[in-house]
C-alpha cells in the first residue's frame, strides 16, 4: 500500500472520444491504475435540469406518449428544461403574474 493520494496513483493515458451537446456530454478515456493495468472508462456528464409535472385538482395531467427509439417503445414525454434558462423562465413568470420585471 502506498501513501500517495488516489489521484496520484491513477493516470489518464488518452481521451478516445468526447462528444458534447447542449444536453449532455459523453467521454471515453483510457486510464492506467496503480498496478499498471489499462482500463477504459466512459462517463456521461449532464447539466442540471428541471422536470415539470402538472397537477390540477389533485390529479396528474398525463403527458403524451412518444416513441423512444433507444429503448424501442413509447414512453411518457415529460417536459424538462435546463437550469440555464431559469432566469428567462423567472422573468416570464413575473410578467404573467403582473409583477414588474427586475
C-alpha positions in Angstrom: 0.0 0.0 0.0 1.3 3.5 -0.8 0.7 6.8 1.0 0.1 8.6 -2.3 -3.3 10.1 -2.8 -5.6 8.1 -5.2 -5.4 10.8 -7.9 -1.6 10.4 -8.0 -1.8 6.6 -8.4 -4.1 6.6 -11.5 -3.1 8.1 -14.8 -5.1 9.3 -17.8 -3.4 7.9 -20.9 -5.7 9.2 -23.6 -9.2 10.6 -24.4 -10.6 8.3 -27.1 -13.7 10.3 -27.7 -15.5 13.4 -26.5 -19.0 14.2 -27.8 -20.6 17.4 -26.5 -24.2 18.6 -27.0 -26.2 21.2 -25.1 -27.9 18.3 -23.3 -25.1 16.0 -22.4 -21.5 15.0 -23.0 -20.1 11.5 -23.5 -16.4 11.0 -22.7 -14.3 7.9 -23.2 -10.8 7.6 -21.7 -8.0 5.1 -21.2 -6.6 5.0 -17.7 -3.7 3.2 -16.1 -4.3 2.1 -12.5 -1.8 1.6 -9.7 -0.8 -2.0 -10.7 -0.3 -0.9 -14.3 -3.4 -2.3 -15.8 -5.0 -0.2 -18.5 -8.8 0.3 -18.3 -11.4 2.1 -20.5 -13.6 4.5 -18.5 -16.8 6.0 -20.0 -18.8 8.7 -18.4 -21.8 10.9 -19.3 -22.0 14.4 -18.0 -25.3 16.3 -17.8 -26.0 19.8 -16.8 -28.6 20.4 -14.0 -32.1 20.2 -15.3 -35.6 20.7 -14.3 -38.6 18.3 -14.8 -42.0 19.8 -14.8 -45.1 17.8 -13.7 -48.5 19.3 -13.9 -51.1 18.6 -11.1 -54.6 20.1 -11.3 -57.3 19.5 -8.7 -55.0 16.9 -7.1 -54.7 14.9 -10.3 -51.7 14.4 -12.6 -52.2 15.9 -16.1 -50.8 13.0 -18.1 -48.1 13.8 -20.6 -48.3 12.5 -24.1 -46.6 9.2 -25.2 -43.6 9.5 -27.6 -41.6 6.8 -29.4 -38.1 6.4 -27.9 -36.0 4.6 -30.5 -33.3 4.0 -27.9 -35.5 1.8 -25.7 -37.6 0.5 -28.6 -41.0 1.6 -27.2 -43.1 4.6 -26.4 -42.7 6.4 -23.0 -44.3 9.3 -21.3 -42.9 12.6 -22.7 -42.3 14.6 -19.5 -41.3 18.2 -20.2 -37.9 19.3 -19.0 -35.6 22.3 -19.2 -32.0 23.0 -18.4 -31.5 25.3 -15.5 -29.5 27.7 -17.7 -32.9 29.1 -18.8 -34.0 29.7 -15.2 -33.7 33.5 -15.4 -35.7 33.7 -18.6 -38.5 31.5 -17.1 -38.5 33.6 -13.9 -38.8 36.8 -15.9 -41.7 35.3 -18.0 -43.4 34.1 -14.8 -43.1 37.5 -13.2 -44.7 39.1 -16.3 -47.5 36.6 -16.4 -48.3 37.4 -12.7 -48.3 41.1 -13.3 -45.1 41.7 -11.4 -42.6 44.3 -12.5 -39.5 42.7 -14.1 -36.2 43.3 -12.5 
